[in-house]
């Protein structure tokens, strides 16, 4: 039995597949129910009107309409505030 593999093989050949994250539909575009608007890790964008968040933080539409984005101040439990981006469907 050889201790190492044959020449020509590499130990660096393992690479993960891309996750294709990001905004899929932009403001003013039409959306159908169940259509993905944003794929994200964590809650960079929060769901607004007629939008739900999936278990992997994906935002998808609940109703047919047009996508809109807005910013809003969100208050935490310790009274600190942060500006959040909210996605909704009109």
DSSP file (Angstrom, degrees, kcal/mol; ACC not computed):
  #  RESIDUE AA STRUCTURE BP1 BP2  ACC     N-H-->O    O-->H-N    N-H-->O    O-->H-N    TCO  KAPPA ALPHA  PHI   PSI    X-CA   Y-CA   Z-CA
    1    1 A X              0   0    0      0, 0.0     2,-0.2     0, 0.0     3,-0.0   0.000 360.0 360.0 360.0 132.1    0.0    0.0    0.0
    2    2 A X        -     0   0    0      1,-0.1     4,-0.1     2,-0.0     3,-0.0  -0.537 360.0-143.4 -77.7 144.9    1.3    3.4   -0.9
    3    3 A X  S    S+     0   0    0     -2,-0.2     2,-0.3     2,-0.1    -1,-0.1   0.861  85.2  33.2 -77.1 -35.8    1.4    6.0    1.8
    4    4 A X  S    S-     0   0    0      1,-0.1     3,-0.1    -3,-0.0    -2,-0.0  -0.795  92.2-100.4-117.3 162.1    0.4    8.9   -0.5
    5    5 A X        -     0   0    0     -2,-0.3    -1,-0.1     1,-0.2     3,-0.1  -0.196  55.0 -73.7 -73.0 171.0   -1.8    9.0   -3.5
    6    6 A X    >   -     0   0    0      1,-0.1     3,-1.2     2,-0.1    -1,-0.2  -0.212  62.1 -86.7 -63.0 155.9   -0.5    9.0   -7.1
    7    7 A X  T 3  S+     0   0    0      1,-0.2    -1,-0.1    -3,-0.1     3,-0.1  -0.296 109.5  47.9 -64.5 149.6    1.1   12.2   -8.4
    8    8 A X  T 3  S+     0   0    0      1,-0.4    -1,-0.2    -3,-0.1     2,-0.2   0.196  83.6 109.9 104.0 -15.3   -1.2   14.7   -9.9
    9    9 A X    <   -     0   0    0     -3,-1.2    -1,-0.4    -4,-0.1     2,-0.3  -0.601  52.2-153.4 -91.0 158.1   -3.8   14.7   -7.1
   10   10 A X        -     0   0    0     -2,-0.2     3,-0.4    -3,-0.1    -3,-0.0  -0.928  22.2-147.6-130.4 153.5   -4.2   17.7   -4.8
   11   11 A X  S    S+     0   0    0     -2,-0.3     3,-0.3     1,-0.2    -1,-0.1   0.455  95.2  66.7 -94.2  -2.4   -5.4   18.2   -1.3
   12   12 A X        +     0   0    0      1,-0.2    -1,-0.2     3,-0.0     0, 0.0   0.254  67.2 103.3-101.0  11.8   -6.8   21.7   -2.1
   13   13 A X        +     0   0    0     -3,-0.4     2,-0.6     2,-0.0    -1,-0.2   0.395  52.4  99.5 -81.0   4.2   -9.6   20.5   -4.5
   14   14 A X        +     0   0    0     -3,-0.3     2,-0.4     2,-0.0    -3,-0.0  -0.813  43.2 159.3 -96.9 122.7  -12.5   21.0   -2.1
   15   15 A X        -     0   0    0     -2,-0.6     2,-0.1     0, 0.0    -2,-0.0  -0.999  36.2-119.8-141.5 139.7  -14.5   24.1   -2.5
   16   16 A X        -     0   0    0     -2,-0.4     2,-0.1     1,-0.1     3,-0.1  -0.419  33.4-106.4 -78.0 154.2  -18.0   24.9   -1.4
   17   17 A X        -     0   0    0      1,-0.1    -1,-0.1    -2,-0.1     2,-0.1  -0.461  41.1 -97.4 -75.4 150.8  -20.7   25.9   -3.9
   18   18 A X        -     0   0    0     -2,-0.1    -1,-0.1     1,-0.1     0, 0.0  -0.387  24.5-143.5 -67.7 149.7  -21.8   29.6   -4.0
   19   19 A X        -     0   0    0     -3,-0.1    -1,-0.1    -2,-0.1    -2,-0.0   0.544  21.1-136.7 -95.8  -8.6  -25.0   30.3   -2.1
   20   20 A X        +     0   0    0      1,-0.1     2,-0.1    19,-0.0    19,-0.1   0.910  40.2 170.5  54.9  49.6  -26.5   32.9   -4.5
   21   21 A X        +     0   0    0     17,-0.1     2,-0.2     3,-0.0    19,-0.2  -0.402  20.4  70.6 -84.4 165.1  -27.5   35.3   -1.8
   22   22 A X  E    S-A   39   0A   0     17,-3.1    17,-2.6    -2,-0.1     2,-0.4  -0.685  85.7 -28.8 126.9-175.2  -28.8   38.9   -2.3
   23   23 A X  E     +A   38   0A   0     15,-0.2    15,-0.2    -2,-0.2     3,-0.1  -0.639  45.2 179.0 -79.3 125.9  -31.8   40.9   -3.5
   24   24 A X  S    S+     0   0    0     13,-3.2     2,-0.4    -2,-0.4    14,-0.2   0.774  71.3  33.9 -98.1 -33.1  -33.7   39.0   -6.3
   25   25 A X  S    S-     0   0    0     12,-1.5    -1,-0.3     4,-0.1     2,-0.1  -0.992  76.8-151.5-126.5 132.4  -36.4   41.5   -7.0
   26   26 A X    >   -     0   0    0     -2,-0.4     3,-1.9     1,-0.2    41,-0.3  -0.420  39.0 -61.7-100.1 173.8  -35.9   45.3   -6.7
   27   27 A X  T 3  S+     0   0    0      1,-0.3    41,-0.2    -2,-0.1    -1,-0.2  -0.246 120.4  18.8 -59.1 134.6  -38.2   48.1   -5.9
   28   28 A X  T 3  S+     0   0    0     39,-2.9    -1,-0.3     1,-0.3     2,-0.2   0.296  92.4 127.2  90.0  -9.2  -41.1   48.6   -8.3
   29   29 A X    <   -     0   0    0     -3,-1.9    38,-2.0    38,-0.1    -1,-0.3  -0.545  64.2-109.3 -82.7 148.8  -40.9   45.0   -9.8
   30   30 A X  E     -D   66   0B   0     36,-0.2     2,-0.3    -2,-0.2    36,-0.2  -0.473  35.5-167.8 -75.5 145.8  -44.0   42.8   -9.8
   31   31 A X  E     -D   65   0B   0     34,-2.5    34,-1.9    -2,-0.1     2,-0.3  -0.986  10.2-148.7-136.8 145.8  -44.1   39.8   -7.5
   32   32 A X    >   -     0   0    0     -2,-0.3     3,-1.9    32,-0.2    29,-0.3  -0.728  43.9 -77.2-107.0 160.4  -46.3   36.8   -7.2
   33   33 A X  T 3  S+     0   0    0     -2,-0.3    29,-0.2     1,-0.3     3,-0.1  -0.341 118.5  16.0 -59.2 133.1  -47.3   34.9   -4.0
   34   34 A X  T 3  S+     0   0    0     27,-3.1    -1,-0.3     1,-0.3     2,-0.2   0.318  90.6 138.0  87.4  -7.8  -44.4   32.7   -2.8
   35   35 A X    <   -     0   0    0     -3,-1.9    26,-2.2     1,-0.1    -1,-0.3  -0.521  58.1-115.3 -75.8 136.8  -41.8   34.4   -4.9
   36   36 A X  E     + B   0  60A   0     -2,-0.2    24,-0.3    24,-0.2     3,-0.1  -0.533  33.5 175.1 -75.2 131.2  -38.5   35.0   -3.3
   37   37 A X  E     +     0   0A   0     22,-2.9   -13,-3.2     1,-0.4   -12,-1.5   0.820  68.9   9.8 -99.7 -46.9  -37.6   38.7   -2.9
   38   38 A X  E     -AB  23  59A   0     21,-1.6    21,-2.6   -15,-0.2     2,-0.5  -0.999  54.9-158.2-139.2 134.8  -34.3   38.4   -0.8
   39   39 A X  E     +A   22   0A   0    -17,-2.6   -17,-3.1    -2,-0.4     2,-0.3  -0.961  35.7 153.8-106.0 128.7  -32.0   35.6    0.1
   40   40 A X        -     0   0    0     -2,-0.5     2,-0.5    16,-0.3    -2,-0.0  -0.955  46.7-125.1-150.4 163.3  -29.9   36.5    3.2
   41   41 A X  S    S-     0   0    0     -2,-0.3     3,-0.1    16,-0.0    16,-0.1  -0.981  88.3  -6.5-112.0 119.2  -28.0   35.2    6.2
   42   42 A X  S    S-     0   0    0     -2,-0.5     2,-0.7     1,-0.1     3,-0.3  -0.373 108.3 -58.7  83.8-173.9  -29.3   36.8    9.3
   43   43 A X  S    S+     0   0    0      1,-0.2    -1,-0.1    -2,-0.1     3,-0.1  -0.562  70.1 143.2-110.6  68.5  -31.8   39.7    9.2
   44   44 A X  S    S+     0   0    0     -2,-0.7    41,-0.7     1,-0.2     2,-0.4   0.893  81.1  32.8 -67.0 -40.6  -30.2   42.4    7.2
   45   45 A X  E    S-e   85   0C   0     -3,-0.3     2,-0.3    39,-0.1    41,-0.2  -0.925  83.6-145.1-113.2 142.6  -33.6   43.1    5.7
   46   46 A X  E     -e   86   0C   0     39,-3.0    41,-2.4    -2,-0.4     2,-0.2  -0.809  23.7-106.5-105.9 148.9  -36.8   42.8    7.8
   47   47 A X  E     +e   87   0C   0     -2,-0.3    41,-0.2    39,-0.2     3,-0.1  -0.520  42.0 175.2 -74.2 139.8  -40.2   41.6    6.5
   48   48 A X    >   -     0   0    0     39,-2.7     3,-1.4     1,-0.3     2,-0.2  -0.009  47.8  -8.4-114.3-139.3  -42.9   44.3    6.1
   49   49 A X  T 3  S-     0   0    0      1,-0.3    40,-2.5    -2,-0.1    -1,-0.3  -0.433 132.3  -4.1 -67.4 129.1  -46.4   44.3    4.7
   50   50 A X  T 3  S+     0   0    0     -2,-0.2    12,-2.7     1,-0.2    13,-0.7   0.732 109.2 111.6  61.3  27.3  -47.3   41.1    2.8
   51   51 A X  E <   -C   61   0A   0     -3,-1.4     2,-0.3    10,-0.2    10,-0.2  -0.992  46.6-166.1-130.3 138.6  -43.8   39.6    3.3
   52   52 A X  E     -C   60   0A   0      8,-2.4     8,-2.2    -2,-0.4     2,-0.5  -0.834  17.8-126.6-120.2 160.2  -42.8   36.6    5.4
   53   53 A X  E     -C   59   0A   0     -2,-0.3     6,-0.2     6,-0.2     5,-0.1  -0.926  21.8-144.2-108.9 128.2  -39.4   35.3    6.6
   54   54 A X    >   -     0   0    0      4,-3.4     3,-1.8    -2,-0.5    -1,-0.0  -0.223  34.8 -94.5 -80.2 176.0  -38.5   31.7    6.0
   55   55 A X  T 3  S+     0   0    0      1,-0.3    -1,-0.1     2,-0.1    -2,-0.0   0.746 128.0  50.7 -68.4 -22.6  -36.4   29.5    8.4
   56   56 A X  T 3  S-     0   0    0      2,-0.1   -16,-0.3   -15,-0.0    -1,-0.3   0.088 125.8-101.7 -98.5  22.9  -33.2   30.4    6.5
   57   57 A X  S <  S+     0   0    0     -3,-1.8     2,-0.2     1,-0.2    -2,-0.1   0.564  72.2 152.0  70.0  12.3  -34.1   34.2    6.8
   58   58 A X        -     0   0    0    -19,-0.1    -4,-3.4    -5,-0.1     2,-0.5  -0.539  39.4-138.9 -70.7 137.1  -35.3   34.3    3.1
   59   59 A X  E     +BC  38  53A   0    -21,-2.6   -22,-2.9    -6,-0.2   -21,-1.6  -0.871  27.8 174.1-100.7 129.6  -37.9   36.9    2.5
   60   60 A X  E     -BC  36  52A   0     -8,-2.2    -8,-2.4    -2,-0.5   -24,-0.2  -0.931  30.6-102.2-135.8 158.4  -40.8   35.9    0.2
   61   61 A X  E     - C   0  51A   0    -26,-2.2   -27,-3.1   -29,-0.3   -10,-0.2  -0.489  17.5-170.8 -83.3 145.9  -44.1   37.5   -0.9
   62   62 A X  S    S+     0   0    0    -12,-2.7     2,-0.3   -29,-0.2   -29,-0.2   0.672  75.3  28.3-100.8 -26.7  -47.5   36.6    0.5
   63   63 A X  S    S-     0   0    0    -13,-0.7     2,-0.3   -31,-0.1    -1,-0.1  -0.863  87.3 -97.7-131.6 163.8  -49.6   38.6   -2.1
   64   64 A X  S    S+     0   0    0     -2,-0.3     2,-0.3   -32,-0.1   -32,-0.2  -0.612  72.5  86.7 -79.1 141.8  -49.3   39.7   -5.7
   65   65 A X  E    S-D   31   0B   0    -34,-1.9   -34,-2.5    -2,-0.3     2,-0.4  -0.986  75.1 -43.5 165.8-155.7  -48.1   43.3   -6.1
   66   66 A X  E     -D   30   0B   0     -2,-0.3    24,-2.7   -36,-0.2     2,-0.2  -0.883  49.9-120.7-111.3 140.5  -45.1   45.6   -6.3
   67   67 A X  E     -F   89   0C   0    -38,-2.0   -39,-2.9    -2,-0.4     2,-0.3  -0.546  32.3-178.7 -77.5 138.9  -42.0   45.4   -4.1
   68   68 A X  E     -F   88   0C   0     20,-2.5    20,-2.7    -2,-0.2     2,-0.3  -0.991  12.7-154.7-137.9 151.2  -41.1   48.4   -2.0
   69   69 A X  E     +F   87   0C   0     -2,-0.3     2,-0.3    18,-0.2    18,-0.2  -0.916  18.1 165.2-119.8 146.4  -38.2   49.2    0.4
   70   70 A X  E     -F   86   0C   0     16,-2.1    16,-3.4    -2,-0.3     2,-0.3  -0.981  28.9-125.3-152.9 162.0  -38.1   51.6    3.3
   71   71 A X  E     +F   85   0C   0     -2,-0.3     2,-0.3    14,-0.2    14,-0.2  -0.832  29.0 176.2-108.9 152.1  -36.0   52.4    6.3
   72   72 A X  E     -F   84   0C   0     12,-2.1    12,-3.2    -2,-0.3     2,-0.5  -0.993  32.7-112.2-153.1 148.4  -37.4   52.6    9.8
   73   73 A X  E     -F   83   0C   0     -2,-0.3     2,-0.5    10,-0.2    10,-0.2  -0.746  32.4-161.4 -85.4 128.8  -36.1   53.2   13.3
   74   74 A X  E     -F   82   0C   0      8,-3.1     8,-1.8    -2,-0.5     2,-0.4  -0.944   6.9-144.5-115.9 131.9  -36.4   50.1   15.5
   75   75 A X  E     -F   81   0C   0     -2,-0.5     6,-0.2     6,-0.2     2,-0.1  -0.788  13.0-148.5 -95.9 132.9  -36.3   50.2   19.3
   76   76 A X    >   -     0   0    0      4,-3.1     3,-1.5    -2,-0.4    -1,-0.0  -0.329  33.6 -97.5 -88.5 176.9  -34.7   47.4   21.2
   77   77 A X  T 3  S+     0   0    0      1,-0.3    -1,-0.1     2,-0.1    -2,-0.0   0.791 125.0  54.9 -66.0 -28.2  -35.6   46.1   24.7
   78   78 A X  T 3  S-     0   0    0      2,-0.1    -1,-0.3     1,-0.0     3,-0.1   0.163 121.0-107.8 -92.0  19.8  -32.8   48.2   26.2
   79   79 A X  S <  S+     0   0    0     -3,-1.5     2,-0.2     1,-0.3    -2,-0.1   0.539  76.2 136.7  66.2  10.4  -34.2   51.4   24.5
   80   80 A X        -     0   0    0     -5,-0.0    -4,-3.1     1,-0.0     2,-0.3  -0.608  42.7-144.7 -81.5 151.4  -31.3   51.5   22.0
   81   81 A X  E     + F   0  75C   0     -6,-0.2     2,-0.3    -2,-0.2    -6,-0.2  -0.848  18.8 179.1-118.5 152.1  -32.3   52.3   18.5
   82   82 A X  E     - F   0  74C   0     -8,-1.8    -8,-3.1    -2,-0.3     2,-0.5  -0.985  31.8-114.3-145.4 154.4  -31.1   51.2   15.1
   83   83 A X  E     - F   0  73C   0     -2,-0.3     2,-0.3   -10,-0.2   -10,-0.2  -0.784  37.7-170.5 -89.5 126.0  -32.1   51.9   11.5
   84   84 A X  E     - F   0  72C   0    -12,-3.2   -12,-2.1    -2,-0.5     2,-0.5  -0.851  21.9-126.4-117.6 154.0  -33.5   48.8    9.7
   85   85 A X  E     -eF  45  71C   0    -41,-0.7   -39,-3.0    -2,-0.3     2,-0.4  -0.875  27.4-163.4 -98.7 127.3  -34.3   48.1    6.1
   86   86 A X  E     -eF  46  70C   0    -16,-3.4   -16,-2.1    -2,-0.5     2,-0.4  -0.915   5.5-156.1-116.6 137.4  -37.9   46.8    5.6
   87   87 A X  E     +eF  47  69C   0    -41,-2.4   -39,-2.7    -2,-0.4     2,-0.3  -0.936  21.6 164.9-113.2 132.9  -39.2   45.1    2.5
   88   88 A X  E     - F   0  68C   0    -20,-2.7   -20,-2.5    -2,-0.4     2,-0.4  -0.875  31.1-128.9-139.5 172.7  -42.9   45.1    1.7
   89   89 A X  E       F   0  67C   0    -40,-2.5   -22,-0.2    -2,-0.3   -25,-0.0  -0.995 360.0 360.0-127.0 126.5  -45.4   44.4   -1.1
   90   90 A X              0   0    0    -24,-2.7   -23,-0.1    -2,-0.4   -26,-0.1   0.408 360.0 360.0 -93.8 360.0  -48.1   46.9   -2.1
